[in-house]
Amino acid sequence: LEHPGLDKAAGEEFLREALQILLDEAVRKGTDVTEKVCEWKEPEELRELLDLELPSRGERPERLLERCRVVIQYSVRTGHPRFFNQLFSGLDHHALVGRLITEALNTSQYTYEIAPVFVLMEEVVLAKLRELVGWSSGDGIFSPGGSISNMYAMNVARFHRFPESRRKGNWALPRLALFASRESHYSIQKGAAFLGIGTDNVHLVGTDERGKMVPEELEKEIQRAKAEGAKPFFVCATCGTTVLGAFDPLSGIADVCQRHGLWFHVDAAWGGSALLSGKHRHLLAGIEADSVAWNPHKMLAVGLQCSAFLLRDTSGLLQRCHGASATYLFQPDKFYDVSYDTGDKTPQCGRRVDCLKLWLLWKAIGTEGLACRVERAFAFTRYLAEEVKRRDGFQLVLEVQLVASGGLCVCVFPP
């Protein structure tokens, strides 16, 4: 105990050299169109190249720096201009700085006393996202991904309809029924399984030829569930389905939900960013629902992960649903306003800071810059569609979608 546990000088020198490798290999080469997107290796060969086994004694800094290079070399460069695999592609330098600061500060965003800057920052960012949805007030939290946001929505909706579910569990409730389109994200099924609702009670609603939920089919499914003795409580519409990029007709779905008194959730994990664009926000007309999932790490290049769960409710529903009032964290007699202790709104205890990278990016380019980023993505889609039509061996799956989403479905017919 008489000696420091860390050699600060050596650690700072290692950090300086590692950051240079990060800049050269991950950022510069990772975004250079002349470099490979991925240097692919099969698992056995890659395992040998990486030398993954953990040693008994530590290695020299030079060897560790080489390991950093190797990790970057054989990783997929998701910021590369030709990375088209997932929805989170792209690298923004301002957002990356926010991610690095987040990691360096290493705080948990559950109380004001431990994360004062980020509690206030999250409040402002969530309010701005709600404003874009169309709400002047409300609630919300950053969550570990859109799938979890959808699960939060189911849980809050169930608690809102059946408050006793928190104490007594599902055994005290009637058989529940929830509804989503056949093109909805698989997290709806996972959420139903995780929450004990059961995948058999997820009713998949028919879609039209463009993959959009048909409100009349939703009405039929609700009536069928009621006839079978189930209690409908939740409807999930999708804005930007994963495969077809469809935007469900929100206003028609909202009418059905209102008629039956059902919680209306919109999974806008991918398509939510179109709200920033005056040209494309019409795709989400009617999004003023009960809750919304929105992932800025999709389409805006904020970086994983940045996922917001937004609520219209102002009564503290999120806190009442998830809160446990742990006395070692959430004491009511603190020396500051404890309403800033937001951590009890989520089932998580430790919660990483996900707002800084978006806040810093927003400060850097503004709402106008974010709108341009969205419109550029849609313009690239139109460009790619025209190029596909000129080439043999490629066929557009749904050309009608081109004016309605930023996604493009293509069939490839090898020679």
CORCOR-V430043 format. One line per field, one symbol per residue. ss: DSSP state (A for helix, B for strand, O for the rest). psi: psi as a letter, one per 30 degrees, with the letter a starting at -180 (. if undefined). A space follows every 10 residues. Layout:
ss->???
psi->???
This chain:
ss->OOOOOOOAAA AAAAAAAAAA AAAAAAAAAA AOOOOOOOOO OOAAAAAAAA OOOOOOOOOO AAAAAAAAAA AAAOOOOOOO OOOOOOOOOO OOAAAAAAAA AAAAAOOOOO OOOOOAAAAA AAAAAAAAAA AAAOOOOOBB BBBOOAAAAA AAAAAAAAAA AOOOAAAAOA AAOOOBBBBB BOOOOOAAAA AAAAOOOOAA ABBBBOBOOO OOBOAAAAAA AAAAAAAOOO BBBBBBBBBO OOOOOOBOOA AAAAAAAAAA OOBBBBBOOO AAAAAAOOOO AAAAOOOOOO BBBBBOOOOO OOOOOOBBBB BOOOOOAAAA AAOOOOOOOO OOOOOOOAAA OAAAAOOOOO OOOOOAAAAA AAAAAAAAAA AAAAAAAAAA AAAAAAAAAO OOOBBBOOAA AAAOOOOOOB BBOOO
psi->ffkkfkjeee eeeeeeeeee eeeeeeeeef gjfflkekik kleeeeeeef ifkkleklll eeeeeeeeee eeeglkjfgk fgjgelfgll kkeeeeeeee eeeefhlkif leffheefee eeeeeeeeee eeegkflall kklhleeeee eeeeeeeeee eifffeefaf fgllklklkl lfglkffeee eeeeggekff gjjkkllafg gkkjeeeeee eeeeeefggl jkfkkjlkji leefgkjlje eeeeeeeeeg hkkjkjjhee feffffkfff fffgkgfiae lkkkjffkff hekkljkkjk kfkgggeeee efkfhkffeh kfhlgljfff iffgflfldk kljffeeeee eeeefleeee eeeeeeeeee eeeeeeeeff kkfkkkeiff fefflglkkk kkjk.
